[in-house]
């Protein structure tokens, strides 16, 4: 070959991104961009990734799941080598240019590395990459001894998150008379509570008397959210948005325990009930006392039928806000409590109200979890006001407690112990228990995580089956492995679900293959047991409502979701006729996973709203109807004004639109149906395993479906010609679906999600050779299996939930 011709060939190969190896068994070391293709004698070693961290080594009891990332479509085979043995790894999907491989090996201390083959090329990957097996530096694995016990009751159960102030006002006598800005910002309250006590006498305080001071009042439960109270008119926007009260309390939750039980939930997550002057209560004044605004401003002197063994201060007529005043000269509050001496601690009337709620919930089969910010305090926290405790904080200018300080840790630990054991100071049995069933750590500082481990360990000594959960972080797996908590929330699923089902921005939207792979990846980064106990949120007190997210699709989940960021606040079904169908699609996936889905209060009523504070609007209740119309800025809807329905009123003078507030009975019924399915197959959602079955845009599936669709359309064309004498060109539908299965040895549920706004027939592969499936959303729909397939028709945005009771049938997907 002459030199000129060789140069041309080399140039051509470089331009096309290809390079040929002239040395058999070895790939070129030249740094040339190369597309991926299996069995082409090339492995992109720069794309190999594994780490000695929990998310890449998942404890599965007797096994440990090893996870490896490679460039997509780049590796012909991968093995994990341990103890002289090899285990072939399986691909679970690909996205973003990477492919994910997994394998399970014995859960014992061991060294290991990876053997990667593509064509004649072979690499050994450990802490280094080598072509020689003898020179690879091995990874090392040792099982964590900090993993906590997961309570059996929590696996596969359904949670319900309540923001107490906005859930229900059961006791108007405890309605707030001032907020976090103190009494001097407001005039003395007028009126009386039912005992005859003047509201101004419920606390010993200096009240404001200035021209701009007005009386503090709770906002009207069924009023327009955008309407300001008099005190808000003179307040800064920040004050208005985040410091109003609606009067929800513990008695209100008691009144709706039957409603929650009937809905189908199994445990409640209560926003912090601890004493604080903010409406959210996460900036705590006392960790060992319930806020009187949620209990009693004036004590009743009753013990509420509780078996009280602890010391109590509950004297009829005593004012709790006064009793909780801290005197930094004596180092005690007016209850006589020294915060470092638990022997001086007492139960107040409000404290007993929480215990009473817990006991009532237990009688109805509901468990109760408290959200606690374990290291955040108010400026009115006793240690903040007393120089003797200045070393209690991480920083003198911060409101974060330093949990490395033993006194701080003991105070938090003893406070939580109080709520865990209850006023009877013991745990006998669940039905008579007056203590909480779990704690959810929120908003804590990373510097305090190691010290939360010791608090968690101590609390589990008091109650074995207590659930300790946490917020989702980037180090979630490490936190679980180190014993900070048992499990917690996962927002990755809803983030990916939104990107796939709702998002229209090409920068964020993902396709069916990427969504399915990410779902599979998330599942595989947990042990089965931990995933079964993972709380799946689609919204919460810290995000916009998921129903509103459906009509605000041009963004990443929980970003750009404030009302002043062009976020549409309108009731979603008034803006998009398909909003309910899209919403149902999202919650069906949330509910049909072998985990523990959590409903944010009001989602089942079809509540909507931007991020806080509009996601914390008052709960919709039938007995509070009618609600006033809500309003939003007209400028957000300029291009849609003519297409909005007649019940949306346009006010060009005030530059607003006004729309009706209503409970959506269709959505509520759908929630009940989904929760009934979970109840009917409790063991399946508690212990079942998850796997992806088919994804339309997977190349093999797409070819098969497209061919079958072409045959179907040709048949429709033929029948129209023969039976109607018409020549038609059938429209090719926009096909977009995924199917996945949850199964155990007894039951199988297949979820079919149509992500398209069109209807079309499908012939779907199923993991059974024969038998039938029944649609749990419409029991009269039954599908017989023929040739490992079922034939169905999906409606726009429809989700089908198919169940098979058949056992001992050969799995055709293995």
VEXTIVO-58895 format. One line per 2 residues: their letters; for each residue x, y, z of C-alpha. Coordinates in steps of 0.2 Angstrom, whole numbers, plus 5000, padded with zeros to 4 digits. Each point is the difference from the previous one (the first is absolute). Example, Ala and Ser with C-alpha at 12.3 -4.5 7.8 and 13.67 -1.06 7.14 Angstrom:
2
as> 5062,4978,5039; 5006,5017,4997 $
END
This chain:
814
xx> 5000,5000,5000; 5008,5017,4995 $
xx> 5002,5013,5013; 4988,5013,4992 $
xx> 4986,4987,5000; 5003,4994,5018 $
xx> 4999,5019,5006; 4984,5002,4991 $
xx> 4993,4984,5009; 5006,5006,5017 $
xx> 4992,5017,4997; 4984,4992,4995 $
xx> 5000,4989,5015; 5003,5014,5012 $
xx> 4986,5011,4992; 4988,4986,5002 $
xx> 5005,4997,5018; 5006,4983,4997 $
xx> 5018,4992,5002; 5006,4983,4995 $
xx> 5011,4990,5012; 5015,4992,4991 $
xx> 5005,4992,5016; 4989,4985,5002 $
xx> 4992,4999,5018; 5004,5018,5004 $
xx> 4991,5016,4996; 5009,5016,4994 $
xx> 5005,5012,5014; 4997,5015,4989 $
xx> 4988,5012,5008; 4987,5000,4986 $
xx> 4981,5003,5003; 4991,4984,4996 $
xx> 4982,4995,5000; 4994,4985,5010 $
xx> 4998,4983,4992; 5001,4983,5008 $
xx> 5013,4987,4995; 5010,5013,4990 $
xx> 5016,4997,5009; 4999,5017,5009 $
xx> 4996,5004,5018; 4998,5019,5006 $
xx> 5010,4998,5016; 4997,5018,5005 $
xx> 4982,4997,5002; 5002,4985,5012 $
xx> 4993,5005,5017; 4998,4991,5017 $
xx> 5003,5007,5018; 5002,4992,5017 $
xx> 4984,5009,5005; 4983,4993,5005 $
xx> 4991,5005,4984; 5012,4988,4991 $
xx> 5000,4986,5013; 4982,4997,5006 $
xx> 4998,4989,5015; 4986,4987,4996 $
xx> 5002,4989,5015; 5009,4984,4995 $
xx> 5005,5009,4984; 5008,5016,4995 $
xx> 4995,5008,4983; 5015,5007,4991 $
xx> 4997,5014,4987; 5011,5005,4986 $
xx> 4998,5014,4987; 5008,5000,4983 $
xx> 4997,5009,4984; 4984,4995,4991 $
xx> 5001,4985,4989; 5019,4998,5002 $
xx> 5002,4984,5010; 4997,4983,4993 $
xx> 5001,4992,5017; 5004,5005,5018 $
xx> 5004,4989,5015; 5003,5004,5018 $
xx> 5015,4990,5007; 5000,4996,5018 $
xx> 5009,4986,5010; 5006,4991,4984 $
xx> 4982,4999,4994; 4992,5010,4986 $
xx> 4982,5006,4999; 4993,5006,4983 $
xx> 4992,5018,5001; 4983,5004,4992 $
xx> 4996,5017,4992; 4985,5008,5007 $
xx> 4999,5014,4987; 5008,5016,4994 $
xx> 4998,5019,4999; 5011,5015,4997 $
xx> 5013,4990,4991; 5003,4988,5015 $
xx> 4995,4982,5003; 4997,4992,5017 $
xx> 5005,4982,5004; 4996,4991,5017 $
xx> 5004,4983,5008; 4997,4993,5017 $
xx> 5014,4991,5010; 5001,4993,5017 $
xx> 4999,5014,5014; 5016,4996,5008 $
xx> 5016,5010,5002; 5010,4998,4984 $
xx> 5011,5008,4987; 4993,5001,4982 $
xx> 5003,5008,4983; 4992,4999,4983 $
xx> 5004,4990,4984; 4994,5009,4984 $
xx> 5001,4993,4983; 4995,5007,4983 $
xx> 5006,4990,4985; 5018,4996,5002 $
xx> 5003,5014,5013; 5000,4996,5018 $
xx> 5002,5011,5015; 5001,4998,5019 $
xx> 4992,5014,5010; 5003,5004,5018 $
xx> 5008,5015,5008; 5010,5000,4984 $
xx> 4997,4994,4982; 5012,4987,4994 $
xx> 5001,4987,4985; 5008,4988,5013 $
xx> 4990,4992,5013; 5015,4998,5012 $
xx> 5003,5019,5000; 4982,5006,5004 $
xx> 4998,5009,5016; 4984,4992,5008 $
xx> 4985,5009,5008; 4996,4994,5018 $
xx> 4983,4997,5008; 4995,4998,5018 $
xx> 4982,4999,5006; 4994,5015,5010 $
xx> 4996,4996,5018; 4990,5016,5002 $
xx> 4985,4996,4989; 4984,5002,5011 $
xx> 4985,4989,5002; 4985,5004,4988 $
xx> 4984,4998,5009; 4989,4987,4991 $
xx> 4985,5011,5000; 5008,5014,4990 $
xx> 5004,4989,4985; 4988,5003,4986 $
xx> 4989,5011,5011; 4991,5016,4994 $
xx> 5004,5017,5009; 4991,5016,5000 $
xx> 5009,5016,5004; 4990,5014,5010 $
xx> 5005,5018,5001; 4991,5002,5017 $
xx> 4995,5019,4999; 4991,4997,4983 $
xx> 4992,4983,5002; 4985,5004,5011 $
xx> 4995,5012,5014; 4992,4989,5014 $
xx> 5002,5012,5014; 4997,5019,4997 $
xx> 5005,5004,5018; 5019,4996,4996 $
xx> 5000,5011,4984; 5016,5011,5000 $
xx> 4999,5017,5007; 5017,5006,4994 $
xx> 5014,4992,4989; 5019,4999,4999 $
xx> 5002,5019,5000; 4994,5001,5018 $
xx> 4986,5009,5009; 5007,5018,4998 $
xx> 4997,4999,4981; 4981,4998,5003 $
xx> 4986,5008,5010; 4993,4990,5014 $
xx> 4988,4987,4994; 4981,5003,5003 $
xx> 4987,4987,5004; 4999,4985,5012 $
xx> 5002,4982,4999; 4986,4988,5005 $
xx> 5005,5000,5018; 4997,5018,5001 $
xx> 5019,5005,5001; 5004,5016,4991 $
xx> 5012,4995,4986; 5012,5014,5005 $
xx> 5002,4992,5017; 5006,4983,4992 $
xx> 5018,5007,5001; 5009,5013,5011 $
xx> 5007,5011,4987; 5003,5018,4994 $
xx> 4988,5003,4985; 5004,5013,4986 $
xx> 4990,5016,5000; 5008,5009,4985 $
xx> 4990,5007,4985; 5005,4986,4989 $
xx> 4997,4986,5013; 4984,4990,4997 $
xx> 4993,4984,5008; 5007,4984,4995 $
xx> 4987,4988,4993; 5000,4983,4992 $
xx> 4997,5000,4981; 4983,4994,4995 $
xx> 5000,4981,4996; 4989,5001,4985 $
xx> 5005,5017,4994; 5010,5005,4984 $
xx> 5018,4996,5004; 5005,5016,4992 $
xx> 4990,5011,5012; 5009,5008,5014 $
xx> 4995,5003,5018; 5001,5017,5006 $
xx> 5016,4997,5009; 5008,4993,4984 $
xx> 4996,5016,4990; 5013,5009,5010 $
xx> 5012,4986,5000; 5015,4996,4989 $
xx> 4997,4987,4986; 5011,4988,5009 $
xx> 4989,5002,5016; 4984,4997,4991 $
xx> 5006,4985,4990; 5008,4990,5014 $
xx> 4992,5006,5017; 4982,4998,4999 $
xx> 4990,4987,5009; 4984,4991,4996 $
xx> 4997,4992,5017; 5002,4981,4996 $
xx> 5004,4990,5016; 5001,4982,5007 $
xx> 4981,5000,5004; 4997,5003,4982 $
xx> 5011,4984,4995; 4990,4990,5013 $
xx> 4984,5005,4992; 5006,4993,4983 $
xx> 5008,4983,5006; 4985,4990,4993 $
xx> 5002,5010,4983; 5018,4995,4999 $
xx> 4997,4982,5005; 4986,4999,4986 $
xx> 5012,5008,4987; 5012,4985,5003 $
xx> 5015,5008,5008; 5010,4991,5013 $
xx> 5010,5013,5009; 5000,5019,5002 $
xx> 5015,5011,4999; 4997,5016,5010 $
xx> 5009,5016,4997; 5009,5005,5016 $
xx> 4988,5003,5014; 5013,5006,5012 $
xx> 4999,5017,5008; 5005,5015,4988 $
xx> 4992,5016,4995; 5002,4996,4981 $
xx> 4986,4991,4991; 5011,4986,4995 $
xx> 5008,4997,5017; 5017,4994,4993 $
xx> 5009,5014,5009; 4997,4993,5017 $
xx> 4999,5009,5017; 4997,4984,5010 $
xx> 5004,4982,4994; 4991,4993,5015 $
xx> 4983,5010,4998; 4986,5000,4988 $
xx> 4995,5018,4993; 4984,5006,5010 $
xx> 4994,5007,4983; 4998,4981,4995 $
xx> 4994,4995,5018; 4993,5012,5013 $
xx> 5004,5018,5004; 4990,4998,5016 $
xx> 5002,4984,5009; 4985,4989,5003 $
xx> 5006,4989,5015; 4995,4984,4992 $
xx> 5011,4985,4996; 4990,4994,4984 $
xx> 4998,4982,5006; 5018,4997,4999 $
xx> 5010,4989,5012; 5012,5014,5006 $
xx> 5015,4995,5010; 5011,5015,4997 $
xx> 4999,5017,5009; 4986,5011,4993 $
xx> 4996,5019,5001; 4983,5001,4994 $
xx> 4990,5012,5011; 4983,5006,4994 $
xx> 5002,5018,4995; 5019,5001,4999 $
xx> 5007,5009,4985; 5012,4989,4991 $
xx> 5009,5014,4990; 5004,5008,5017 $
xx> 5006,4983,5008; 5013,4998,4985 $
xx> 5008,5017,5003; 5019,4996,5004 $
xx> 5009,5010,5014; 5018,5001,4996 $
xx> 5004,5006,5018; 4993,4984,5008 $
xx> 5004,4989,4985; 4982,4993,5000 $
xx> 4983,5004,4992; 4984,5003,5010 $
xx> 4996,4982,5000; 5016,4998,5011 $
xx> 5009,4990,4987; 5019,5000,4999 $
xx> 5004,4994,4983; 5015,4990,5005 $
xx> 4990,4990,5014; 4986,4989,4993 $
xx> 4994,4997,5018; 4993,5018,4999 $
xx> 4991,4997,4984; 4981,5000,4999 $
xx> 4986,4996,4987; 4989,5015,4996 $
xx> 4982,4999,4994; 5007,5003,4982 $
xx> 5012,4986,5002; 4986,4988,5006 $
xx> 4990,5005,4985; 5013,4993,4989 $
xx> 5001,4984,5010; 4981,4999,4999 $
xx> 5000,5002,4981; 5013,4986,4998 $
xx> 4990,4988,5011; 4984,5004,4990 $
xx> 5010,4997,4984; 5007,4983,5007 $
xx> 4982,4995,5004; 4996,5002,4981 $
xx> 5015,4991,4994; 5010,5016,4995 $
xx> 5018,5003,5005; 5007,5018,5003 $
xx> 5017,5007,4995; 5006,5017,5005 $
xx> 5011,5011,4989; 5014,5007,5011 $
xx> 5013,5013,4995; 5012,4993,5013 $
xx> 5013,5014,5000; 4990,5016,4995 $
xx> 4994,5012,5014; 4991,5016,5001 $
xx> 5008,5016,5007; 4989,4997,5015 $
xx> 5007,4983,5003; 5006,5000,5018 $
xx> 5019,4997,4996; 4999,5014,4988 $
xx> 4995,5012,5014; 5011,4994,5013 $
xx> 5019,5003,4999; 5004,4984,5010 $
xx> 4995,4990,4985; 5010,5010,4987 $
xx> 5010,4984,4995; 4984,4991,4995 $
xx> 5001,5007,4983; 5010,4996,4985 $
xx> 5003,5019,4998; 4996,5015,5011 $
xx> 4991,5008,4985; 4991,4984,4995 $
xx> 4984,4992,5007; 5007,4983,4997 $
xx> 5003,4989,5015; 5017,4991,5002 $
xx> 4995,4982,5003; 5018,4995,5004 $
xx> 4997,5009,5016; 4994,4986,5012 $
xx> 4988,5011,5010; 4992,5006,4983 $
xx> 4998,4982,4995; 4993,4994,5016 $
xx> 4987,5014,5000; 4995,4995,4982 $
xx> 5000,4982,5004; 4990,5001,5016 $
xx> 4987,5012,4991; 4998,4987,4987 $
xx> 4999,4986,5013; 4985,5009,5008 $
xx> 4990,4999,4983; 5006,4982,4997 $
xx> 4994,4993,5017; 4985,5012,5003 $
xx> 4993,5005,5017; 4999,4982,5006 $
xx> 5019,5000,4998; 5001,4982,4993 $
xx> 4995,4989,4985; 4988,4986,5003 $
xx> 4991,4996,4984; 4996,5009,4985 $
xx> 4981,5002,5003; 5002,5009,5017 $
xx> 5016,5009,4995; 5000,5019,5002 $
xx> 5017,5003,4993; 5005,5004,4982 $
xx> 5005,4987,4988; 5013,5009,4990 $
xx> 5011,5016,4998; 5004,5008,4984 $
xx> 5016,5010,5001; 4999,5016,4989 $
xx> 5011,5015,4996; 5014,4994,5010 $
xx> 5018,5006,4997; 5013,4987,4993 $
xx> 5012,5004,5014; 4987,4993,5012 $
xx> 4997,4983,4991; 5012,4990,5009 $
xx> 4992,5005,5017; 4983,4996,4993 $
xx> 5006,4982,4999; 5002,4998,5019 $
xx> 4983,5008,5002; 4992,4988,4988 $
xx> 5008,4985,5009; 4994,5006,5017 $
xx> 4982,5003,4994; 4999,4982,4993 $
xx> 5004,4994,5017; 4984,5007,5007 $
xx> 4989,4994,4986; 5007,4986,4988 $
xx> 4987,5003,4986; 5002,5019,4999 $
xx> 5004,5007,4983; 5014,5013,4998 $
xx> 4999,5007,4983; 5009,5015,4991 $
xx> 5000,5012,4986; 5007,4996,4983 $
xx> 5018,5005,4998; 5014,4997,4988 $
xx> 5008,4989,5013; 4984,4991,5004 $
xx> 5007,4982,4998; 5015,5005,5011 $
xx> 4988,5007,5014; 4990,4984,5000 $
xx> 5016,4989,5001; 5007,5010,5014 $
xx> 4985,4999,5010; 4993,5018,5000 $
xx> 4983,4992,4996; 4991,4985,4993 $
xx> 4994,5007,4984; 4992,5016,4993 $
xx> 4993,5010,4986; 5005,4999,4981 $
xx> 4997,5014,4989; 5010,4993,4985 $
xx> 4985,4990,4995; 4988,5014,4999 $
xx> 5013,5011,4991; 5003,4987,4987 $
xx> 4981,4997,4999; 4997,5018,4997 $
xx> 5013,5001,4986; 4993,4986,4991 $
xx> 4981,5002,5002; 4998,5019,5001 $
xx> 5015,5010,4995; 5000,5008,4983 $
xx> 5017,5009,5001; 5013,4991,4989 $
xx> 5013,5004,5013; 4992,4990,5013 $
xx> 4988,4988,4992; 5005,4981,5000 $
xx> 4994,4986,4989; 4992,4983,5005 $
xx> 5017,4991,5000; 5009,5012,5011 $
xx> 4985,5001,5012; 4999,4981,5001 $
xx> 5019,4999,5003; 5000,5013,5013 $
xx> 4986,4992,5009; 5009,4983,4999 $
xx> 5016,5009,5006; 4991,5008,5015 $
xx> 4993,4983,5005; 5016,4991,4999 $
xx> 5009,5012,5010; 4990,4995,5015 $
xx> 4998,4983,5008; 4983,4992,4997 $
xx> 4996,5003,5019; 5006,5018,5000 $
xx> 4990,5004,4984; 4985,4992,5007 $
xx> 5001,5013,5014; 5005,5015,4990 $
xx> 4988,5014,5000; 4995,5005,4982 $
xx> 4994,5018,5000; 4993,5009,4985 $
xx> 4998,5017,5009; 5002,5006,5018 $
xx> 5000,5015,5012; 5016,5005,4990 $
xx> 4995,4999,4982; 4986,5006,4989 $
xx> 4984,4989,4999; 5002,4986,4987 $
xx> 4983,5003,4993; 5006,5018,4996 $
xx> 5016,4993,4993; 4990,4992,4986 $
xx> 4996,5017,4992; 5017,5007,5004 $
xx> 5011,4988,4989; 5014,5011,4994 $
xx> 5012,4998,5015; 5009,4987,5011 $
xx> 4990,4993,5015; 5000,5013,5015 $
xx> 5008,5013,4990; 4993,5017,4994 $
xx> 4984,4996,5009; 4996,5016,5010 $
xx> 4985,5010,4995; 5010,5015,4995 $
xx> 5010,4989,4988; 4986,4999,4987 $
xx> 4994,4984,5008; 4981,4997,4996 $
xx> 4990,5000,5016; 4983,4996,4992 $
xx> 4991,4984,5004; 5008,4988,4987 $
xx> 4985,4992,4992; 4994,5018,4995 $
xx> 5016,5002,4990; 5002,4983,4993 $
xx> 4986,4988,4996; 5013,4986,5002 $
xx> 5007,5006,5017; 4990,4987,5010 $
xx> 5006,4985,4988; 5018,5006,5001 $
xx> 4999,5002,5019; 4992,4982,5002 $
xx> 5015,4993,4990; 5012,5007,5012 $
xx> 4992,4995,5016; 4997,4982,4992 $
xx> 5018,4998,4998; 5003,5007,5018 $
xx> 4988,4988,5007; 5005,4985,4990 $
xx> 5018,4998,5006; 5005,4987,5013 $
xx> 5004,5015,5012; 4991,5011,5012 $
xx> 4991,5014,4991; 4996,5016,5010 $
xx> 4985,5010,4995; 5002,5019,5004 $
xx> 4984,5006,5009; 4987,5005,4987 $
xx> 5008,4992,4985; 4985,4988,5001 $
xx> 4988,5015,4999; 5009,5007,4984 $
xx> 5008,5014,5009; 5012,5011,4990 $
xx> 5013,5014,5004; 5017,5007,4997 $
xx> 5014,4996,5012; 4999,5006,5018 $
xx> 4990,5009,5006; 4986,4996,4987 $
xx> 5003,4981,5001; 4995,5002,5019 $
xx> 4982,5007,4996; 4986,4994,5012 $
xx> 4993,4983,4997; 4985,4998,4989 $
xx> 4985,4993,5011; 4982,4997,4995 $
xx> 4994,5008,5016; 5010,5016,4997 $
xx> 4992,5003,4983; 4998,5011,4991 $
xx> 5017,5007,4997; 5003,5017,4993 $
xx> 5007,5001,4982; 5019,5001,4999 $
xx> 5009,5013,4989; 5016,5001,4990 $
xx> 5009,5013,4990; 4992,5002,4983 $
xx> 5017,5003,4991; 5004,4981,5002 $
xx> 4985,4995,4989; 5001,5013,4986 $
xx> 5001,4987,4986; 4986,4990,5008 $
xx> 4987,5012,5005; 4988,4996,4986 $
xx> 5001,4981,5003; 4997,5000,5019 $
xx> 4983,4993,5005; 4986,5011,5004 $
xx> 5002,4997,5019; 5016,5009,4999 $
xx> 4997,5019,5002; 5011,5013,4993 $
xx> 5002,5017,5009; 5010,5011,4989 $
xx> 4999,5015,5012; 5008,4990,5014 $
xx> 5011,4990,4988; 4994,4983,5007 $
xx> 4991,4985,4995; 4989,4992,5013 $
xx> 4995,4981,5000; 4990,4989,5011 $
xx> 5007,4989,5014; 4993,4982,5001 $
xx> 5003,4983,5006; 5004,4987,4986 $
xx> 4990,4985,5004; 5007,4990,4985 $
xx> 5018,5002,5007; 4995,4995,5017 $
xx> 4991,4985,4994; 5016,4995,4990 $
xx> 5011,5002,5015; 4988,4988,5010 $
xx> 5000,4988,4986; 5019,5000,4999 $
xx> 5002,4998,5019; 4987,4986,4999 $
xx> 5011,4991,4988; 5015,5002,5012 $
xx> 4989,4993,5014; 4994,4985,4990 $
xx> 5018,4995,4996; 5009,5006,5015 $
xx> 5014,4987,5000; 5004,5004,4982 $
xx> 5003,5018,5003; 5009,4996,5017 $
xx> 5012,4987,4993; 4998,5000,4981 $
xx> 5014,5002,4988; 5000,5013,4985 $
xx> 5005,4998,4982; 4998,5009,4984 $
xx> 4991,4989,4987; 4999,5010,4984 $
xx> 5004,5018,4994; 4993,5006,4983 $
xx> 5016,5009,4995; 5011,4985,5004 $
xx> 5006,4995,4982; 4994,4982,5001 $
xx> 4983,5005,5007; 4998,5015,4988 $
xx> 5003,4989,4985; 4988,4987,5005 $
xx> 4986,5012,5005; 5002,5011,4985 $
xx> 4999,4984,4989; 4984,4995,5009 $
xx> 4993,5017,4999; 5003,5000,4981 $
xx> 4991,4984,4998; 4985,5007,5011 $
xx> 4999,5016,4990; 5000,4990,4983 $
xx> 4986,4989,5007; 4990,5015,5005 $
xx> 5003,5007,4982; 4995,4983,4992 $
xx> 4984,4999,5011; 4995,5018,4996 $
xx> 5001,4996,4981; 4991,4983,5001 $
xx> 4986,5004,5012; 4998,5019,4997 $
xx> 5006,5002,4983; 5012,5014,5006 $
xx> 5018,5003,4997; 5008,5006,5016 $
xx> 5018,5004,5006; 5000,4996,5018 $
xx> 5009,5012,5011; 5016,4992,5008 $
xx> 4997,5003,5019; 5014,5008,5011 $
xx> 5005,4985,5010; 5009,5002,5017 $
xx> 4999,4988,5014; 5009,4990,5013 $
xx> 4995,4984,5009; 5007,4994,5017 $
xx> 4996,4986,5012; 4999,4998,5019 $
xx> 5001,4981,5005; 5002,4988,5013 $
xx> 4997,4981,5000; 4982,5003,5002 $
xx> 4994,5015,4990; 5005,5010,4985 $
xx> 4995,5018,4996; 5004,5007,4983 $
xx> 4999,5019,4998; 4997,5007,4983 $
xx> 5003,5018,4998; 4994,5009,4984 $
xx> 5010,5016,4999; 4992,5006,4984 $
xx> 4984,5010,4998; 4994,4988,4987 $
xx> 4991,4983,5001; 5007,4985,4991 $
xx> 5001,4981,5000; 5014,4990,5007 $
xx> 5006,4983,5001; 5011,4999,5016 $
xx> 5012,4987,5005; 4997,4993,5018 $
xx> 5010,4989,5011; 4988,4985,5000 $
xx> 4997,4987,4987; 4981,4998,5003 $
xx> 4987,5006,5011; 4991,5017,5001 $
xx> 5002,5017,5008; 4986,5011,5008 $
xx> 5000,5019,4999; 4998,5005,5018 $
xx> 4993,5017,4995; 4986,4992,4990 $
xx> 4998,4982,5006; 4989,4995,4985 $
xx> 5016,5002,4989; 5008,4983,4999 $
xx> 5015,4996,4988; 5004,4983,4995 $
xx> 5018,4995,4996; 5004,4993,4983 $
xx> 5017,4997,4994; 5008,5009,5015 $
xx> 4990,5016,4995; 4984,5009,5005 $
xx> 4990,5012,4988; 4994,5016,5007 $
xx> 4994,5017,4995; 5007,5015,5010 $
xx> 4990,5016,5001; 5009,5017,5001 $
xx> 5012,5002,5015; 4992,4984,5007 $
xx> 5008,4989,5013; 4994,4982,5001 $
xx> 5004,4989,5016; 4999,4982,4995 $
xx> 5000,4986,5013; 5003,4982,4998 $
xx> 4998,4987,5014; 5008,4986,4990 $
xx> 5014,4991,5008; 5013,4988,4995 $
xx> 4999,5006,4982; 5017,5001,4991 $
xx> 5006,5017,4999; 5003,5004,4981 $
xx> 5011,5016,5004; 5014,4990,5009 $
END
